[in-house]
């Protein structure tokens, strides 16, 4: 999986990869030549007393060393460029895939896990590509080249090198197997830790209010300790691995020197040859150690690659069929026998709902908590797709409608007001970057937020904290309403977004909204009768089914559920 991911994402940079490999080869050849040249300096220059040979070989060695250094530098630069570009592309693709997933798919994988996968996991793969491209390609060349050159110098002594390579390879392989298992547990633990930290940061007030600090600290501590345990196990393997390689290398050097001394004594080889063998051994040890280092991070990267692949292979269950169709009418909304069952749920949350709204109409959906109101709205913007029936916007099934047209047509104010860090103006221009200041103020006026923004230091330039944390719930709601009004969509969806407003502000806002959206199609979801009573039609939901539909007065007379809701809220029974 790791290999296929690397192959796919390095493909655009294969020129750079090939160049890095070629330069590494040049570096290796130059490096391998040095011990042979050195052996010649010793055996044919120093021992034979040939000063000219020493000078000539010395100059050649300087040139070869310079070539090795230059090629090494070039190969690192090319390899790093390719690996970092791979990281950037992979991160971007994971990010775009995450954006295309439905809410259920995000829920299934987990928000915090998706964050870890887009950042930490991509980084693991990037690191392996970086290490691999800058060092790994040289390893087989160094091992094979060293053995070939050693064989050309002395066959019996070469057997020491040949015996040394499998010992080191087995050591690396054994450590790698153990580490794969350990890293398989580390990444999910990082996910859990991220989730706990995220929950504790966003829910800090609740934790404090319920005096659950100690419990939350204990929950965090347990996962943190678990992560420490796994990391220590990985660290112990690293700690054992490198001394083991050094030990094997030391034993190899002793064997080369001992056997070399015997053969020098017998006059079969010169001292320079023994010296060259020791250097080859150092090269082999060095290259395998570098490879060990790469191989030891391979297990973690393999786990990360699997987790990344899971995201990339998740086919967004909202992908529209190609070609997407343009709408036939503007601003119409039609729900035809809509049923939706959440994945894994036994029963549908909404059953056979019919609803129609057109330009100039305001339709409201009311129902007690959990009756399916938000679920219904989610189906319009394809937060999920219907299980049965159809949702039509502009006269076309939303599953076939051009997604750009769908989002341009429908503007939603969500139940949970969310603002982004940045200025008030930047937040309001979220859906229309070209909106003028005058348009922003107009939208703020309708949303009853003009005074609020005027009183903020800097007005439209005032800074909002992430999530709108420096504003009250009602202030956030009014700004998110203004944000949608700035876009002037043909269809407005208001998802119970007036609940944090006091009655006077709500009444003023609804009156201003009626004027502002007079020509648009409006669907309002609410629990309060005061919010919906002026709608042209009110659809009453009970346990996901429509139990009444009509204007306020008619429903008071004909729909028991509506009457119950109204009386429980003391909401002007019979009053205009
Ligand atoms: N992500 C989900 N997975 C499974 N079931 C869900 C999910 N979201 C909502 N439900 C279930 O669907 C039903 C309808 O929920 P929905 O949020 O649409 O109700 P609602 O009428 O908007 O409620 P409220 O007024 O409290 O916001 C509920 O029974 C709820 O438990």
Boltz pocket constraint, residues with backbone or C-beta under 6 A from the ligand:
constraints:
  - pocket:
      binder: B
      contacts: [[A, 107], [A, 342], [A, 343], [A, 345], [A, 349], [A, 367], [A, 368], [A, 369], [A, 370], [A, 371], [A, 372], [A, 373], [A, 374], [A, 375], [A, 376], [A, 415], [A, 496], [A, 527]]
      max_distance: 6.0
